[in-house]
Protein backbone atom coordinates (compact mmCIF):
# COMPACT_ATOMS: atom_id res chain seq x y z
CA UNK A 1 0.00 0.00 0.00
CA UNK A 2 2.80 2.37 0.88
CA UNK A 3 4.60 1.59 -2.38
CA UNK A 4 1.49 2.33 -4.43
CA UNK A 5 1.02 5.61 -2.57
CA UNK A 6 4.65 6.63 -3.14
CA UNK A 7 4.32 5.82 -6.86
CA UNK A 8 1.19 7.93 -7.17
CA UNK A 9 2.82 10.86 -5.39
CA UNK A 10 6.03 10.64 -7.45
CA UNK A 11 4.22 10.38 -10.82
CA UNK A 12 3.02 14.04 -10.91
CA UNK A 13 6.53 15.22 -10.08
CA UNK A 14 8.03 13.20 -12.90
CA UNK A 15 5.53 14.53 -15.43
CA UNK A 16 6.01 18.11 -14.20
CA UNK A 17 9.74 17.83 -14.82
CA UNK A 18 9.00 17.08 -18.44
CA UNK A 19 6.89 20.21 -18.97
CA UNK A 20 8.76 23.30 -20.17
CA UNK A 21 8.76 26.32 -17.91
CA UNK A 22 7.85 24.40 -14.78
CA UNK A 23 10.09 24.72 -11.76
CA UNK A 24 12.54 21.86 -11.57
CA UNK A 25 12.27 21.09 -15.27
CA UNK A 26 15.32 20.77 -17.44
CA UNK A 27 15.71 23.35 -20.18
CA UNK A 28 17.27 22.18 -23.39
CA UNK A 29 19.14 24.85 -25.28
CA UNK A 30 19.27 24.20 -28.96
CA UNK A 31 22.33 25.24 -30.87
CA UNK A 32 22.54 25.53 -34.59
CA UNK A 33 23.68 22.25 -36.01
CA UNK A 34 27.01 22.26 -37.70
CA UNK A 35 26.69 21.80 -41.40
CA UNK A 36 27.30 18.17 -42.08
CA UNK A 37 28.68 17.34 -45.47
CA UNK A 38 26.58 14.91 -47.38
CA UNK A 39 28.31 11.56 -47.65
CA UNK A 40 29.90 10.98 -51.01
CA UNK A 41 28.17 8.33 -53.06
CA UNK A 42 29.99 5.04 -53.35
CA UNK A 43 32.07 4.50 -56.43
CA UNK A 44 30.22 2.84 -59.28
CA UNK A 45 32.33 -0.22 -59.97
CA UNK A 46 31.80 -3.00 -62.51
CA UNK A 47 30.96 -6.59 -61.59
CA UNK A 48 33.91 -8.87 -61.00
CA UNK A 49 34.99 -11.13 -63.82
CA UNK A 50 34.09 -14.73 -62.96
CA UNK A 51 36.99 -16.96 -62.02
CA UNK A 52 38.17 -19.49 -64.55
CA UNK A 53 37.55 -23.13 -63.63
CA UNK A 54 40.50 -24.90 -62.00
CA UNK A 55 40.96 -27.67 -64.51
CA UNK A 56 39.25 -28.98 -67.54
CA UNK A 57 35.56 -29.03 -68.15
CA UNK A 58 35.12 -32.66 -69.13
CA UNK A 59 31.35 -32.97 -69.19
CA UNK A 60 28.69 -30.93 -70.89
CA UNK A 61 27.18 -30.19 -67.48
CA UNK A 62 30.40 -28.55 -66.31
CA UNK A 63 30.57 -26.53 -69.52
CA UNK A 64 26.93 -25.49 -69.10
CA UNK A 65 27.51 -24.43 -65.47
CA UNK A 66 30.51 -22.37 -66.58
CA UNK A 67 28.38 -20.75 -69.28
CA UNK A 68 25.64 -20.00 -66.72
CA UNK A 69 28.20 -18.15 -64.59
CA UNK A 70 29.25 -16.14 -67.66
CA UNK A 71 25.63 -15.29 -68.47
CA UNK A 72 25.12 -13.98 -64.92
CA UNK A 73 28.21 -11.81 -65.39
CA UNK A 74 26.78 -10.46 -68.67
CA UNK A 75 23.46 -9.63 -67.00
CA UNK A 76 25.23 -7.79 -64.17
CA UNK A 77 27.43 -6.08 -66.76
CA UNK A 78 24.40 -4.81 -68.66
CA UNK A 79 22.98 -3.32 -65.45
CA UNK A 80 26.34 -1.72 -64.68
CA UNK A 81 26.58 -0.30 -68.21
CA UNK A 82 23.11 1.27 -67.98
CA UNK A 83 23.92 2.77 -64.57
CA UNK A 84 27.28 4.09 -65.80
CA UNK A 85 25.84 5.87 -68.82
CA UNK A 86 23.84 8.13 -66.50
CA UNK A 87 25.78 11.06 -65.07
CA UNK A 88 29.43 11.97 -64.75
CA UNK A 89 32.06 9.91 -62.99
CA UNK A 90 35.39 10.13 -61.24
CA UNK A 91 38.66 9.22 -62.97
CA UNK A 92 38.74 5.94 -61.00
CA UNK A 93 35.27 5.05 -62.24
CA UNK A 94 36.23 5.94 -65.81
CA UNK A 95 39.30 3.71 -65.63
CA UNK A 96 37.24 0.86 -64.17
CA UNK A 97 34.68 1.29 -66.96
CA UNK A 98 37.31 1.03 -69.70
CA UNK A 99 38.72 -2.10 -68.05
CA UNK A 100 35.18 -3.48 -67.78
CA UNK A 101 34.63 -3.03 -71.52
CA UNK A 102 37.84 -4.93 -72.29
CA UNK A 103 36.98 -7.73 -69.84
CA UNK A 104 33.41 -7.91 -71.13
CA UNK A 105 34.57 -8.39 -74.73
CA UNK A 106 37.02 -11.11 -73.67
CA UNK A 107 34.36 -12.94 -71.65
CA UNK A 108 31.89 -12.62 -74.51
CA UNK A 109 34.37 -14.31 -76.84
CA UNK A 110 34.82 -17.17 -74.37
CA UNK A 111 31.06 -17.51 -73.94
CA UNK A 112 30.53 -17.67 -77.71
CA UNK A 113 33.09 -20.46 -78.02
CA UNK A 114 31.48 -22.29 -75.09
CA UNK A 115 28.09 -21.92 -76.74
CA UNK A 116 29.47 -23.42 -79.94
CA UNK A 117 30.96 -26.36 -78.00
CA UNK A 118 27.62 -27.02 -76.32
CA UNK A 119 25.86 -26.85 -79.69
CA UNK A 120 28.20 -29.47 -81.16
CA UNK A 121 27.76 -31.65 -78.09
CA UNK A 122 23.98 -31.34 -78.30
CA UNK A 123 23.95 -32.27 -81.99
CA UNK A 124 26.21 -35.25 -81.35
CA UNK A 125 24.36 -36.57 -78.29
CA UNK A 126 20.84 -35.94 -79.53
CA UNK A 127 21.24 -37.84 -82.80
CA UNK A 128 19.22 -41.04 -82.91
CA UNK A 129 21.59 -43.90 -83.56
CA UNK A 130 20.65 -46.94 -85.60
MDAnalysis code that builds the backbone (N, CA, C; Angstrom):
import MDAnalysis as mda
import numpy as np

u = mda.Universe.empty(390, n_residues=130, atom_resindex=np.repeat(np.arange(130), 3), trajectory=True)
u.add_TopologyAttr("name", ["N", "CA", "C"] * 130)
u.add_TopologyAttr("resid", np.arange(1, 131))
u.add_TopologyAttr("resname", ["UNK", "UNK", "UNK", "UNK", "UNK", "UNK", "UNK", "UNK", "UNK", "UNK", "UNK", "UNK", "UNK", "UNK", "UNK", "UNK", "UNK", "UNK", "UNK", "UNK", "UNK", "UNK", "UNK", "UNK", "UNK", "UNK", "UNK", "UNK", "UNK", "UNK", "UNK", "UNK", "UNK", "UNK", "UNK", "UNK", "UNK", "UNK", "UNK", "UNK", "UNK", "UNK", "UNK", "UNK", "UNK", "UNK", "UNK", "UNK", "UNK", "UNK", "UNK", "UNK", "UNK", "UNK", "UNK", "UNK", "UNK", "UNK", "UNK", "UNK", "UNK", "UNK", "UNK", "UNK", "UNK", "UNK", "UNK", "UNK", "UNK", "UNK", "UNK", "UNK", "UNK", "UNK", "UNK", "UNK", "UNK", "UNK", "UNK", "UNK", "UNK", "UNK", "UNK", "UNK", "UNK", "UNK", "UNK", "UNK", "UNK", "UNK", "UNK", "UNK", "UNK", "UNK", "UNK", "UNK", "UNK", "UNK", "UNK", "UNK", "UNK", "UNK", "UNK", "UNK", "UNK", "UNK", "UNK", "UNK", "UNK", "UNK", "UNK", "UNK", "UNK", "UNK", "UNK", "UNK", "UNK", "UNK", "UNK", "UNK", "UNK", "UNK", "UNK", "UNK", "UNK", "UNK", "UNK", "UNK", "UNK", "UNK"])
u.atoms.positions = np.array([
    [0.819, -1.178, 0.000],
    [0.000, 0.000, 0.000],
    [0.870, 1.251, 0.000],
    [1.911, 1.216, 0.805],
    [2.799, 2.372, 0.885],
    [3.525, 2.556, -0.443],
    [3.894, 1.463, -1.101],
    [4.601, 1.585, -2.377],
    [3.694, 2.160, -3.447],
    [2.431, 1.787, -3.456],
    [1.492, 2.333, -4.431],
    [1.304, 3.820, -4.185],
    [1.191, 4.207, -2.922],
    [1.017, 5.609, -2.569],
    [2.241, 6.431, -2.975],
    [3.439, 5.883, -2.767],
    [4.649, 6.628, -3.140],
    [4.761, 6.748, -4.656],
    [4.312, 5.744, -5.397],
    [4.320, 5.824, -6.859],
    [3.344, 6.883, -7.356],
    [2.184, 6.944, -6.755],
    [1.187, 7.931, -7.167],
    [1.646, 9.351, -6.854],
    [2.333, 9.534, -5.747],
    [2.816, 10.863, -5.394],
    [4.008, 11.277, -6.257],
    [4.839, 10.321, -6.659],
    [6.026, 10.641, -7.454],
    [5.682, 10.855, -8.922],
    [4.595, 10.283, -9.409],
    [4.224, 10.383, -10.821],
    [3.963, 11.823, -11.247],
    [3.220, 12.650, -10.482],
    [3.022, 14.036, -10.914],
    [4.325, 14.826, -10.943],
    [5.257, 14.514, -10.074],
    [6.531, 15.220, -10.077],
    [7.340, 14.869, -11.318],
    [7.275, 13.617, -11.717],
    [8.028, 13.200, -12.904],
    [7.450, 13.846, -14.150],
    [6.123, 13.928, -14.243],
    [5.533, 14.528, -15.434],
    [5.723, 16.038, -15.435],
    [5.785, 16.672, -14.269],
    [6.007, 18.113, -14.205],
    [7.420, 18.463, -14.642],
    [8.358, 17.565, -14.411],
    [9.736, 17.828, -14.817],
    [9.863, 17.818, -16.331],
    [8.941, 17.148, -16.987],
    [9.000, 17.079, -18.439],
    [8.371, 18.298, -19.106],
    [7.563, 19.054, -18.396],
    [6.894, 20.210, -18.971],
    [7.837, 21.399, -19.000],
    [7.884, 22.134, -20.109],
    [8.763, 23.300, -20.169],
    [8.228, 24.431, -19.299],
    [9.135, 25.159, -18.697],
    [8.765, 26.325, -17.905],
    [8.322, 26.008, -16.499],
    [8.246, 24.772, -16.126],
    [7.848, 24.403, -14.777],
    [9.091, 24.384, -13.898],
    [8.936, 24.757, -12.657],
    [10.090, 24.719, -11.765],
    [10.620, 23.286, -11.655],
    [11.910, 23.181, -11.685],
    [12.543, 21.864, -11.570],
    [12.649, 21.135, -12.896],
    [12.181, 21.768, -13.977],
    [12.267, 21.088, -15.270],
    [13.581, 21.443, -15.947],
    [14.070, 20.540, -16.713],
    [15.321, 20.767, -17.441],
    [15.020, 21.562, -18.699],
    [15.865, 22.532, -18.982],
    [15.706, 23.346, -20.175],
    [16.771, 22.924, -21.169],
    [16.339, 22.594, -22.351],
    [17.266, 22.180, -23.392],
    [17.517, 23.372, -24.290],
    [18.771, 23.733, -24.428],
    [19.138, 24.852, -25.280],
    [19.563, 24.275, -26.616],
    [18.899, 24.714, -27.647],
    [19.272, 24.196, -28.964],
    [20.318, 25.107, -29.577],
    [21.289, 24.495, -30.174],
    [22.334, 25.239, -30.872],
    [22.233, 24.905, -32.341],
    [22.610, 25.834, -33.168],
    [22.540, 25.529, -34.592],
    [23.445, 24.342, -34.909],
    [22.917, 23.444, -35.654],
    [23.683, 22.246, -36.008],
    [24.786, 22.616, -36.987],
    [25.908, 22.037, -36.765],
    [27.014, 22.265, -37.700],
    [26.630, 21.654, -39.038],
    [27.036, 22.318, -40.086],
    [26.694, 21.802, -41.402],
    [27.463, 20.514, -41.638],
    [26.706, 19.479, -41.847],
    [27.301, 18.171, -42.077],
    [27.365, 17.954, -43.576],
    [28.539, 17.598, -44.038],
    [28.680, 17.340, -45.469],
    [27.938, 16.060, -45.817],
    [27.277, 16.102, -46.925],
    [26.575, 14.909, -47.380],
    [27.613, 13.847, -47.719],
    [27.342, 12.609, -47.335],
    [28.310, 11.564, -47.647],
    [28.442, 11.391, -49.157],
    [29.658, 11.158, -49.579],
    [29.898, 10.981, -51.007],
    [29.320, 9.640, -51.435],
    [28.715, 9.604, -52.603],
    [28.173, 8.327, -53.057],
    [29.306, 7.335, -53.303],
    [28.988, 6.090, -53.137],
    [29.986, 5.038, -53.350],
    [30.383, 5.009, -54.825],
    [31.602, 4.599, -55.055],
    [32.071, 4.497, -56.435],
    [31.239, 3.468, -57.186],
    [30.946, 3.770, -58.420],
    [30.223, 2.842, -59.276],
    [31.262, 1.941, -59.932],
    [31.323, 0.705, -59.473],
    [32.331, -0.221, -59.973],
    [31.669, -1.371, -60.721],
    [32.364, -1.921, -61.706],
    [31.797, -3.003, -62.510],
    [31.753, -4.316, -61.738],
    [30.967, -5.264, -62.230],
    [30.960, -6.587, -61.592],
    [32.304, -7.270, -61.800],
    [32.640, -8.148, -60.892],
    [33.912, -8.866, -60.996],
    [33.815, -9.934, -62.076],
    [34.919, -10.101, -62.778],
    [34.988, -11.126, -63.816],
    [34.969, -12.484, -63.125],
    [34.144, -13.415, -63.598],
    [34.093, -14.732, -62.963],
    [35.436, -15.445, -63.059],
    [35.737, -16.215, -62.042],
    [36.994, -16.961, -62.020],
    [36.940, -18.097, -63.036],
    [38.058, -18.377, -63.611],
    [38.169, -19.490, -64.551],
    [38.130, -20.792, -63.767],
    [37.573, -21.847, -64.335],
    [37.555, -23.132, -63.633],
    [38.976, -23.653, -63.420],
    [39.167, -24.397, -62.341],
    [40.496, -24.903, -62.002],
    [40.761, -26.236, -62.679],
    [40.712, -26.390, -63.849],
    [40.956, -27.667, -64.508],
    [40.204, -27.696, -65.812],
    [39.967, -28.863, -66.273],
    [39.252, -28.981, -67.537],
    [37.780, -29.213, -67.275],
    [36.999, -28.792, -68.210],
    [35.557, -29.028, -68.151],
    [35.287, -30.250, -69.023],
    [35.197, -31.407, -68.384],
    [35.117, -32.660, -69.130],
    [33.708, -33.018, -69.571],
    [32.718, -32.597, -68.834],
    [31.352, -32.972, -69.191],
    [30.590, -31.752, -69.683],
    [29.524, -32.029, -70.388],
    [28.690, -30.935, -70.888],
    [28.047, -30.172, -69.734],
    [27.753, -30.858, -68.644],
    [27.176, -30.193, -67.477],
    [28.122, -29.158, -66.895],
    [29.416, -29.514, -66.814],
    [30.404, -28.555, -66.308],
    [30.526, -27.355, -67.241],
    [30.493, -27.622, -68.537],
    [30.573, -26.532, -69.515],
    [29.338, -25.637, -69.394],
    [28.167, -26.261, -69.225],
    [26.927, -25.492, -69.104],
    [26.933, -24.645, -67.830],
    [27.434, -25.204, -66.717],
    [27.510, -24.426, -65.474],
    [28.451, -23.234, -65.643],
    [29.571, -23.464, -66.331],
    [30.505, -22.367, -66.579],
    [29.845, -21.289, -67.434],
    [29.088, -21.716, -68.432],
    [28.384, -20.751, -69.281],
    [27.331, -19.989, -68.475],
    [26.652, -20.665, -67.557],
    [25.643, -19.997, -66.724],
    [26.284, -18.903, -65.865],
    [27.488, -19.162, -65.371],
    [28.205, -18.147, -64.589],
    [28.537, -16.953, -65.473],
    [28.936, -17.224, -66.719],
    [29.253, -16.138, -67.656],
    [28.001, -15.319, -67.964],
    [26.880, -15.996, -68.151],
    [25.631, -15.292, -68.467],
    [25.240, -14.375, -67.311],
    [25.414, -14.833, -66.083],
    [25.117, -13.981, -64.925],
    [26.021, -12.745, -64.930],
    [27.281, -12.938, -65.286],
    [28.212, -11.807, -65.393],
    [27.728, -10.824, -66.459],
    [27.258, -11.338, -67.594],
    [26.779, -10.460, -68.666],
    [25.547, -9.676, -68.225],
    [24.654, -10.325, -67.496],
    [23.462, -9.630, -67.003],
    [23.847, -8.512, -66.031],
    [24.760, -8.817, -65.112],
    [25.227, -7.786, -64.174],
    [25.972, -6.684, -64.917],
    [26.703, -7.062, -65.952],
    [27.427, -6.085, -66.758],
    [26.489, -5.142, -67.492],
    [25.377, -5.667, -67.982],
    [24.396, -4.814, -68.656],
    [23.807, -3.797, -67.678],
    [23.507, -4.241, -66.468],
    [22.978, -3.324, -65.449],
    [24.006, -2.252, -65.106],
    [25.258, -2.672, -64.976],
    [26.335, -1.722, -64.684],
    [26.470, -0.714, -65.820],
    [26.424, -1.181, -67.052],
    [26.577, -0.298, -68.210],
    [25.472, 0.756, -68.230],
    [24.232, 0.324, -67.994],
    [23.111, 1.271, -67.981],
    [23.277, 2.295, -66.858],
    [23.722, 1.843, -65.696],
    [23.924, 2.768, -64.573],
    [25.073, 3.728, -64.860],
    [26.111, 3.248, -65.531],
    [27.278, 4.086, -65.796],
    [26.960, 5.187, -66.798],
    [26.113, 4.895, -67.770],
    [25.837, 5.869, -68.822],
    [25.021, 7.057, -68.319],
    [24.578, 7.008, -67.077],
    [23.837, 8.128, -66.497],
    [24.779, 8.934, -65.618],
    [24.996, 10.180, -65.929],
    [25.777, 11.063, -65.073],
    [27.262, 11.072, -65.380],
    [27.982, 11.861, -64.586],
    [29.431, 11.968, -64.751],
    [30.108, 11.149, -63.656],
    [31.378, 10.827, -63.898],
    [32.062, 9.910, -62.994],
    [33.478, 10.375, -62.700],
    [34.028, 9.809, -61.653],
    [35.393, 10.134, -61.238],
    [36.394, 9.447, -62.167],
    [37.645, 9.882, -62.137],
    [38.660, 9.221, -62.968],
    [38.803, 7.729, -62.649],
    [38.648, 7.358, -61.371],
    [38.737, 5.939, -61.004],
    [37.607, 5.145, -61.650],
    [36.408, 5.727, -61.632],
    [35.268, 5.046, -62.245],
    [35.449, 4.938, -63.753],
    [35.990, 5.979, -64.367],
    [36.230, 5.938, -65.812],
    [37.232, 4.848, -66.166],
    [38.291, 4.744, -65.387],
    [39.305, 3.713, -65.626],
    [38.699, 2.320, -65.451],
    [37.890, 2.147, -64.409],
    [37.239, 0.859, -64.166],
    [36.278, 0.524, -65.305],
    [35.617, 1.536, -65.862],
    [34.680, 1.294, -66.958],
    [35.409, 0.821, -68.210],
    [36.535, 1.446, -68.530],
    [37.312, 1.034, -69.704],
    [37.796, -0.403, -69.521],
    [38.271, -0.731, -68.316],
    [38.717, -2.104, -68.047],
    [37.545, -3.073, -68.157],
    [36.378, -2.644, -67.678],
    [35.182, -3.483, -67.782],
    [34.859, -3.795, -69.236],
    [34.931, -2.795, -70.109],
    [34.627, -3.028, -71.521],
    [35.582, -4.051, -72.126],
    [36.864, -3.964, -71.780],
    [37.837, -4.930, -72.289],
    [37.549, -6.330, -71.751],
    [37.281, -6.431, -70.449],
    [36.981, -7.728, -69.842],
    [35.694, -8.315, -70.408],
    [34.708, -7.461, -70.616],
    [33.414, -7.913, -71.128],
    [33.580, -8.528, -72.513],
    [34.340, -7.856, -73.376],
    [34.569, -8.386, -74.725],
    [35.290, -9.726, -74.672],
    [36.288, -9.847, -73.798],
    [37.021, -11.110, -73.668],
    [36.101, -12.223, -73.181],
    [35.288, -11.937, -72.178],
    [34.363, -12.944, -71.651],
    [33.300, -13.308, -72.679],
    [32.882, -12.345, -73.472],
    [31.891, -12.621, -74.506],
    [32.462, -13.571, -75.550],
    [33.724, -13.395, -75.906],
    [34.370, -14.313, -76.842],
    [34.437, -15.727, -76.287],
    [34.774, -15.850, -75.012],
    [34.822, -17.169, -74.371],
    [33.428, -17.788, -74.344],
    [32.427, -16.995, -74.010],
    [31.055, -17.510, -73.942],
    [30.567, -17.961, -75.313],
    [30.933, -17.253, -76.356],
    [30.525, -17.665, -77.706],
    [31.162, -18.995, -78.084],
    [32.434, -19.177, -77.738],
    [33.089, -20.459, -78.019],
    [32.453, -21.579, -77.198],
    [32.136, -21.293, -75.942],
    [31.481, -22.286, -75.088],
    [30.120, -22.654, -75.650],
    [29.396, -21.671, -76.134],
    [28.088, -21.915, -76.737],
    [28.225, -22.818, -77.953],
    [29.242, -22.584, -78.759],
    [29.473, -23.423, -79.939],
    [29.803, -24.852, -79.521],
    [30.614, -25.018, -78.480],
    [30.959, -26.360, -77.997],
    [29.709, -27.087, -77.528],
    [28.859, -26.398, -76.784],
    [27.617, -27.023, -76.317],
    [26.707, -27.384, -77.482],
    [26.675, -26.540, -78.514],
    [25.860, -26.850, -79.689],
    [26.334, -28.114, -80.386],
    [27.643, -28.253, -80.543],
    [28.197, -29.467, -81.157],
    [27.880, -30.673, -80.292],
    [28.051, -30.541, -78.992],
    [27.761, -31.649, -78.089],
    [26.292, -32.040, -78.176],
    [25.410, -31.059, -78.215],
    [23.982, -31.338, -78.295],
    [23.642, -32.053, -79.590],
    [24.208, -31.599, -80.707],
    [23.953, -32.266, -81.986],
    [24.451, -33.703, -81.959],
    [25.615, -33.915, -81.390],
    [26.207, -35.251, -81.355],
    [25.414, -36.184, -80.443],
    [25.038, -35.720, -79.272],
    [24.360, -36.566, -78.287],
    [22.878, -36.742, -78.570],
    [22.287, -35.835, -79.305],
    [20.845, -35.938, -79.534],
    [20.507, -36.727, -80.790],
    [21.511, -37.079, -81.576],
    [21.240, -37.839, -82.801],
    [20.766, -39.246, -82.433],
    [19.737, -39.686, -83.128],
    [19.224, -41.040, -82.907],
    [20.123, -41.997, -83.676],
    [20.653, -42.959, -82.951],
    [21.590, -43.898, -83.556],
    [20.862, -45.159, -83.973],
    [21.242, -45.678, -85.121],
    [20.645, -46.936, -85.601],
    [21.386, -48.114, -85.051],
])
